[in-house]
Amino acid sequence: MSRTKSGTLPKLQRHKGSGQARVHIAGRDYWCGKWGSAAATAHYHRLIGEFLHGQGSPPRSEGGTGPVANPIPA
């Protein structure tokens, strides 16, 4: 993955294979839900808020929305 410039926020990206929204923060991918949904946008804003608040990497949340190694089932 490409790195962001210093002082910029990670962007919400679309994973084409699964149709999910994700954001790459502090070396981890966080899956936010279906791309384009209000829930995905809200989850992204919560993660960015936690990141900006100084927690470094947002905590792994319950419900399968935390970082995962491979979002596509084998």
Rosetta constraint file for C-alpha pairs under 8 A:
AtomPair CA 4 CA 8 HARMONIC 6.46 0.50
AtomPair CA 4 CA 9 HARMONIC 7.49 0.50
AtomPair CA 4 CA 10 HARMONIC 6.75 0.50
AtomPair CA 9 CA 48 HARMONIC 7.79 0.50
AtomPair CA 10 CA 23 HARMONIC 6.52 0.50
AtomPair CA 10 CA 24 HARMONIC 6.41 0.50
AtomPair CA 10 CA 25 HARMONIC 6.61 0.50
AtomPair CA 11 CA 23 HARMONIC 6.14 0.50
AtomPair CA 11 CA 24 HARMONIC 7.75 0.50
AtomPair CA 12 CA 21 HARMONIC 6.45 0.50
AtomPair CA 12 CA 22 HARMONIC 5.71 0.50
AtomPair CA 12 CA 23 HARMONIC 4.93 0.50
AtomPair CA 12 CA 44 HARMONIC 6.93 0.50
AtomPair CA 13 CA 21 HARMONIC 5.60 0.50
AtomPair CA 13 CA 22 HARMONIC 5.30 0.50
AtomPair CA 13 CA 23 HARMONIC 6.04 0.50
AtomPair CA 14 CA 19 HARMONIC 6.50 0.50
AtomPair CA 14 CA 20 HARMONIC 5.90 0.50
AtomPair CA 14 CA 21 HARMONIC 4.74 0.50
AtomPair CA 14 CA 22 HARMONIC 6.32 0.50
AtomPair CA 14 CA 35 HARMONIC 6.17 0.50
AtomPair CA 15 CA 19 HARMONIC 5.49 0.50
AtomPair CA 15 CA 20 HARMONIC 5.36 0.50
AtomPair CA 15 CA 21 HARMONIC 6.15 0.50
AtomPair CA 15 CA 22 HARMONIC 6.94 0.50
AtomPair CA 16 CA 20 HARMONIC 7.39 0.50
AtomPair CA 17 CA 72 HARMONIC 7.92 0.50
AtomPair CA 18 CA 71 HARMONIC 7.57 0.50
AtomPair CA 18 CA 72 HARMONIC 6.82 0.50
AtomPair CA 19 CA 34 HARMONIC 6.24 0.50
AtomPair CA 19 CA 35 HARMONIC 5.87 0.50
AtomPair CA 20 CA 31 HARMONIC 6.98 0.50
AtomPair CA 20 CA 32 HARMONIC 7.12 0.50
AtomPair CA 20 CA 33 HARMONIC 5.47 0.50
AtomPair CA 20 CA 34 HARMONIC 4.60 0.50
AtomPair CA 20 CA 35 HARMONIC 4.88 0.50
AtomPair CA 21 CA 31 HARMONIC 5.97 0.50
AtomPair CA 21 CA 32 HARMONIC 5.33 0.50
AtomPair CA 21 CA 33 HARMONIC 5.60 0.50
AtomPair CA 21 CA 34 HARMONIC 5.85 0.50
AtomPair CA 21 CA 35 HARMONIC 4.55 0.50
AtomPair CA 21 CA 36 HARMONIC 7.60 0.50
AtomPair CA 21 CA 40 HARMONIC 6.55 0.50
AtomPair CA 22 CA 29 HARMONIC 6.40 0.50
AtomPair CA 22 CA 30 HARMONIC 5.42 0.50
AtomPair CA 22 CA 31 HARMONIC 4.41 0.50
AtomPair CA 22 CA 32 HARMONIC 5.53 0.50
AtomPair CA 22 CA 33 HARMONIC 7.68 0.50
AtomPair CA 22 CA 44 HARMONIC 7.97 0.50
AtomPair CA 23 CA 29 HARMONIC 5.66 0.50
AtomPair CA 23 CA 30 HARMONIC 5.32 0.50
AtomPair CA 23 CA 31 HARMONIC 6.71 0.50
AtomPair CA 23 CA 32 HARMONIC 7.64 0.50
AtomPair CA 23 CA 44 HARMONIC 7.23 0.50
AtomPair CA 24 CA 28 HARMONIC 5.42 0.50
AtomPair CA 24 CA 29 HARMONIC 4.42 0.50
AtomPair CA 24 CA 30 HARMONIC 6.25 0.50
AtomPair CA 25 CA 29 HARMONIC 6.42 0.50
AtomPair CA 25 CA 30 HARMONIC 7.36 0.50
AtomPair CA 25 CA 51 HARMONIC 7.92 0.50
AtomPair CA 25 CA 57 HARMONIC 6.61 0.50
AtomPair CA 26 CA 56 HARMONIC 7.11 0.50
AtomPair CA 26 CA 57 HARMONIC 5.74 0.50
AtomPair CA 28 CA 67 HARMONIC 6.00 0.50
AtomPair CA 28 CA 68 HARMONIC 7.99 0.50
AtomPair CA 29 CA 66 HARMONIC 7.81 0.50
AtomPair CA 29 CA 67 HARMONIC 5.08 0.50
AtomPair CA 29 CA 68 HARMONIC 6.68 0.50
AtomPair CA 29 CA 69 HARMONIC 7.95 0.50
AtomPair CA 30 CA 65 HARMONIC 6.54 0.50
AtomPair CA 30 CA 66 HARMONIC 5.21 0.50
AtomPair CA 30 CA 67 HARMONIC 4.54 0.50
AtomPair CA 30 CA 68 HARMONIC 7.19 0.50
AtomPair CA 31 CA 65 HARMONIC 5.19 0.50
AtomPair CA 31 CA 66 HARMONIC 6.20 0.50
AtomPair CA 31 CA 67 HARMONIC 6.60 0.50
AtomPair CA 31 CA 68 HARMONIC 7.78 0.50
AtomPair CA 32 CA 39 HARMONIC 7.59 0.50
AtomPair CA 32 CA 40 HARMONIC 4.67 0.50
AtomPair CA 32 CA 41 HARMONIC 7.45 0.50
AtomPair CA 32 CA 43 HARMONIC 5.63 0.50
AtomPair CA 32 CA 44 HARMONIC 6.20 0.50
AtomPair CA 32 CA 65 HARMONIC 5.98 0.50
AtomPair CA 33 CA 37 HARMONIC 7.44 0.50
AtomPair CA 33 CA 39 HARMONIC 6.89 0.50
AtomPair CA 33 CA 40 HARMONIC 4.84 0.50
AtomPair CA 33 CA 65 HARMONIC 7.40 0.50
AtomPair CA 34 CA 39 HARMONIC 7.93 0.50
AtomPair CA 34 CA 40 HARMONIC 6.21 0.50
AtomPair CA 35 CA 40 HARMONIC 6.60 0.50
AtomPair CA 36 CA 40 HARMONIC 6.90 0.50
AtomPair CA 36 CA 41 HARMONIC 7.37 0.50
AtomPair CA 37 CA 41 HARMONIC 6.55 0.50
AtomPair CA 38 CA 42 HARMONIC 6.13 0.50
AtomPair CA 39 CA 43 HARMONIC 6.06 0.50
AtomPair CA 40 CA 44 HARMONIC 6.11 0.50
AtomPair CA 41 CA 45 HARMONIC 6.23 0.50
AtomPair CA 42 CA 46 HARMONIC 6.24 0.50
AtomPair CA 43 CA 47 HARMONIC 6.24 0.50
AtomPair CA 44 CA 48 HARMONIC 6.17 0.50
AtomPair CA 45 CA 49 HARMONIC 6.00 0.50
AtomPair CA 46 CA 50 HARMONIC 6.26 0.50
AtomPair CA 47 CA 51 HARMONIC 6.15 0.50
AtomPair CA 47 CA 58 HARMONIC 6.08 0.50
AtomPair CA 48 CA 52 HARMONIC 6.06 0.50
AtomPair CA 49 CA 53 HARMONIC 6.02 0.50
AtomPair CA 50 CA 54 HARMONIC 6.92 0.50
AtomPair CA 50 CA 55 HARMONIC 6.16 0.50
AtomPair CA 50 CA 56 HARMONIC 7.88 0.50
AtomPair CA 50 CA 57 HARMONIC 7.87 0.50
AtomPair CA 50 CA 58 HARMONIC 5.80 0.50
AtomPair CA 51 CA 55 HARMONIC 5.63 0.50
AtomPair CA 51 CA 56 HARMONIC 5.44 0.50
AtomPair CA 51 CA 57 HARMONIC 6.01 0.50
AtomPair CA 51 CA 58 HARMONIC 5.86 0.50
AtomPair CA 52 CA 56 HARMONIC 7.71 0.50
AtomPair CA 59 CA 66 HARMONIC 7.67 0.50
AtomPair CA 60 CA 65 HARMONIC 7.59 0.50
AtomPair CA 60 CA 66 HARMONIC 4.64 0.50
AtomPair CA 60 CA 67 HARMONIC 6.65 0.50
AtomPair CA 61 CA 65 HARMONIC 6.09 0.50
AtomPair CA 61 CA 66 HARMONIC 5.23 0.50
AtomPair CA 62 CA 66 HARMONIC 7.20 0.50
